[in-house]
Structures are given as C-alpha cells and as structure tokens.
C-alpha cells in the first residue's frame, strides 16, 4: 500500500508542478520509469505476499483476535468474567 501511495504522490506532485517531479516527462525515453516504479514494486510485493502466505497468515491472525475479543465480550455480558480470569497469573 505504501508503494501505491508513493506513486500517487509522485503523480500529484508532477501535475501540481511541485518539486523536481514537475520537470519529469511522460516520455518512454525520459522519466516515465520514475512514475511507474512504485506501482511495479507494489505489484511485486502483493504477488510475493500472496505466494508466501503472508496475506493468509495475517487474515487468520485478525480472525483469531476477533474471536477472542468476541468470546471475552460474551463472557462479560453473561456476568462470568470473574470466573474466566486465570488463577495462575
């Protein structure tokens, strides 16, 4: 996501005429690679994250955390939170 934001910022700076990006060209032989590089890096990152299982692991961790929070909330709603606390702490 950070690479996409960087690419968008570069394009906005170019269109607004800010900084050195204002002088970059859209020509294939010029500075086009500077505009495309962040988006290519984002695509490579997403491909690697999906292939390595990183995306799935993060989704599973989020699911586990939400299950635990929901369970604790339900136990507290039933008034059993004092029974649920561990004695070995």
N, C-alpha and C positions, 0 to 999 in steps of 0.2 A: 504494500500500500504506500509505503514511503517513496518508492521509486516513481509511482504514478503521480503522487503529489509534487515531487520534484519536477517531473516532466511538464505538468500543468503550470507550475510556477514559471518555468523557463518560457513556455509559450506566452503566458500572460505578460511577462516582462518584455518579451520581444514585441508583442502587439502594442503594449503601452509605451514602448520606447525607453524603458528603464535600463540602466547599466550597460554592460558590454553586450548583452543579448540583443539590444536594439540594432546593432550593426551586423548581426549574423544574417546570412542569406538562406533562402529555402532551396537553393540550387543543389543538385546531386553532387556536383564537384566542390561545393562550398561547405557550409556548416550544418547541413541537414542532419548529419550523424549526431550532432550535439543535441538536437531536438529528439531524435529517435532513440538514443542510447538508454535513457531512463525507462522507456516503455519496453524495450527489448530486455533489459535487466529484470523488470517486473515479471515479464512472461517467463523468463528463465527461472526466476525464484519460485513462481507458482508451480511450474512444471516439476521442479525439484521437490518442493514441499509436498505435492500430491504423490509423487513417485516414492518418496522416502517414508510416507505415512505420517509425517508431521501434522498435517491438517487433521487427519483422523484422530490422532492421539490428543490433540488439543480439544477437539469436539467431544471426545469421550471424557476428558477431564472436566470440561464445563458441565456435561450431563451429570457426572458423579457429584460435583459440588452442588448443583441444583437439587439433586435427590436428597443429599444430606441436609441442606437448608430446609427443604420441604418437610423432611422427617422430623427435624428439630422443631419446626413451627407447629406441626401437627401434635407432637407430644406436649408442647407447651400449651396448646389450645385445649387439650384434654385434661390439663392440670396435673400431668405426670412428670413435669420437668424435674422436680426434686428427686424422683425415683430414678430418673435417667442418668443423673450425674455419676461419674465413675468414682469409686471409693479409693482407687489406687493412685490418685494424683498426689 
